[in-house]
Amino acid sequence: MPFYVSPEQVMKDKADYARKAITRIRSGVVMTYDAGILFIAPNASRALQKFSEIYDRIAFAAVGRYNEFENLRKAGIRYADMTGFQYDRQDVTARGLANWYAQLLGTIFTDSNKPFEVEIVVAEVGAAADRDQIYRITFDGSVAEEHNFVVMGGQADQVAAVIKERYSDGMTLPGAMTVALAALAGQGNGERQEITAAHLEVAVLDRAREHRTFRRLTGARLDALLAEARPARNGASASSGSGSGGAEPAATKTASTASPAKSADAPKAAGAPKAADASKPPDTAKPTDTAKPTDTAKPNGTGGTGPAGAGGDSPK
């Protein structure tokens, strides 16, 4: 006799299974910048790619089990091509594609014994920055519209917190790369790891390009972009280091300023005896003490020459 399991427990078990599988994978970042949308993720493989073009101005990004999100990517391309062929190319939008992915993933999550271990992002670059669209679709078919940036998979909360602190509207492509690299380098055991071009997959939706806006950044172009992004990071760390080490110059400065003060006090100490000598003449030349001949000249009184003497003889 089969055991009964409540639907709530079944769904919870499926969600926990998919979530744990996705968090074991390193995060990927999708971020807007002044001229388009940036896609960046650690990926040492050049065959198993996480980012791909879906349609003219639409791109696909995913983390998770490769064979599963590769099937989703191909299905999305077929859906976009059929919609553009039957209707019009302008009818193919990121919103429509995200809704279609949500229905597909929701059905798989509900009906199959094992859900897809994937998390995907569909992004569309607009004619202006305020018309860019980014949608995040999770393993259970939930859809969320994101603004400015989105982090998928891995330690998403930790990476998103770093990006939130440093992100600003209208950033250039090197500036966006700097922020993304700083956020992705802190994954894992908490130690910051240097990410090289050989371990990165980078792509952009370039707003300035006509018709097909998706392009990958590889080779010399990626090396040059990383070279532009890293000096900004080193400059920021140097400025923070100078701020922390600024206490030593201040201390030396105070010491140097304190030593002249001491030398200035030394002449004063040397001159103090002179001042004391100059003030001593009034003490030593006290006319009252030296001019006490009146007291010492009291013999005149005893000799009877003065009035005191006369007064002294009269009683006698």
Secondary structure as GFF3:
##gff-version 3
##sequence-region A 1 316
A	DSSP	alpha_helix	7	23	.	.	.	ID=ss1
A	DSSP	beta_strand	28	33	.	.	.	ID=ss2
A	DSSP	beta_strand	36	42	.	.	.	ID=ss3
A	DSSP	beta_strand	51	55	.	.	.	ID=ss4
A	DSSP	beta_strand	58	64	.	.	.	ID=ss5
A	DSSP	alpha_helix	66	86	.	.	.	ID=ss6
A	DSSP	three_ten_helix	89	91	.	.	.	ID=ss7
A	DSSP	alpha_helix	94	111	.	.	.	ID=ss8
A	DSSP	beta_strand	118	124	.	.	.	ID=ss9
A	DSSP	three_ten_helix	129	131	.	.	.	ID=ss10
A	DSSP	beta_strand	133	137	.	.	.	ID=ss11
A	DSSP	beta_strand	143	146	.	.	.	ID=ss12
A	DSSP	beta_strand	149	152	.	.	.	ID=ss13
A	DSSP	alpha_helix	156	166	.	.	.	ID=ss14
A	DSSP	alpha_helix	173	184	.	.	.	ID=ss15
A	DSSP	three_ten_helix	197	199	.	.	.	ID=ss16
A	DSSP	beta_strand	200	206	.	.	.	ID=ss17
A	DSSP	beta_strand	214	217	.	.	.	ID=ss18
A	DSSP	alpha_helix	219	245	.	.	.	ID=ss19
A	DSSP	alpha_helix	247	284	.	.	.	ID=ss20
A	DSSP	alpha_helix	287	290	.	.	.	ID=ss21
A	DSSP	alpha_helix	293	296	.	.	.	ID=ss22
A	DSSP	alpha_helix	299	302	.	.	.	ID=ss23
A	DSSP	alpha_helix	307	313	.	.	.	ID=ss24
###
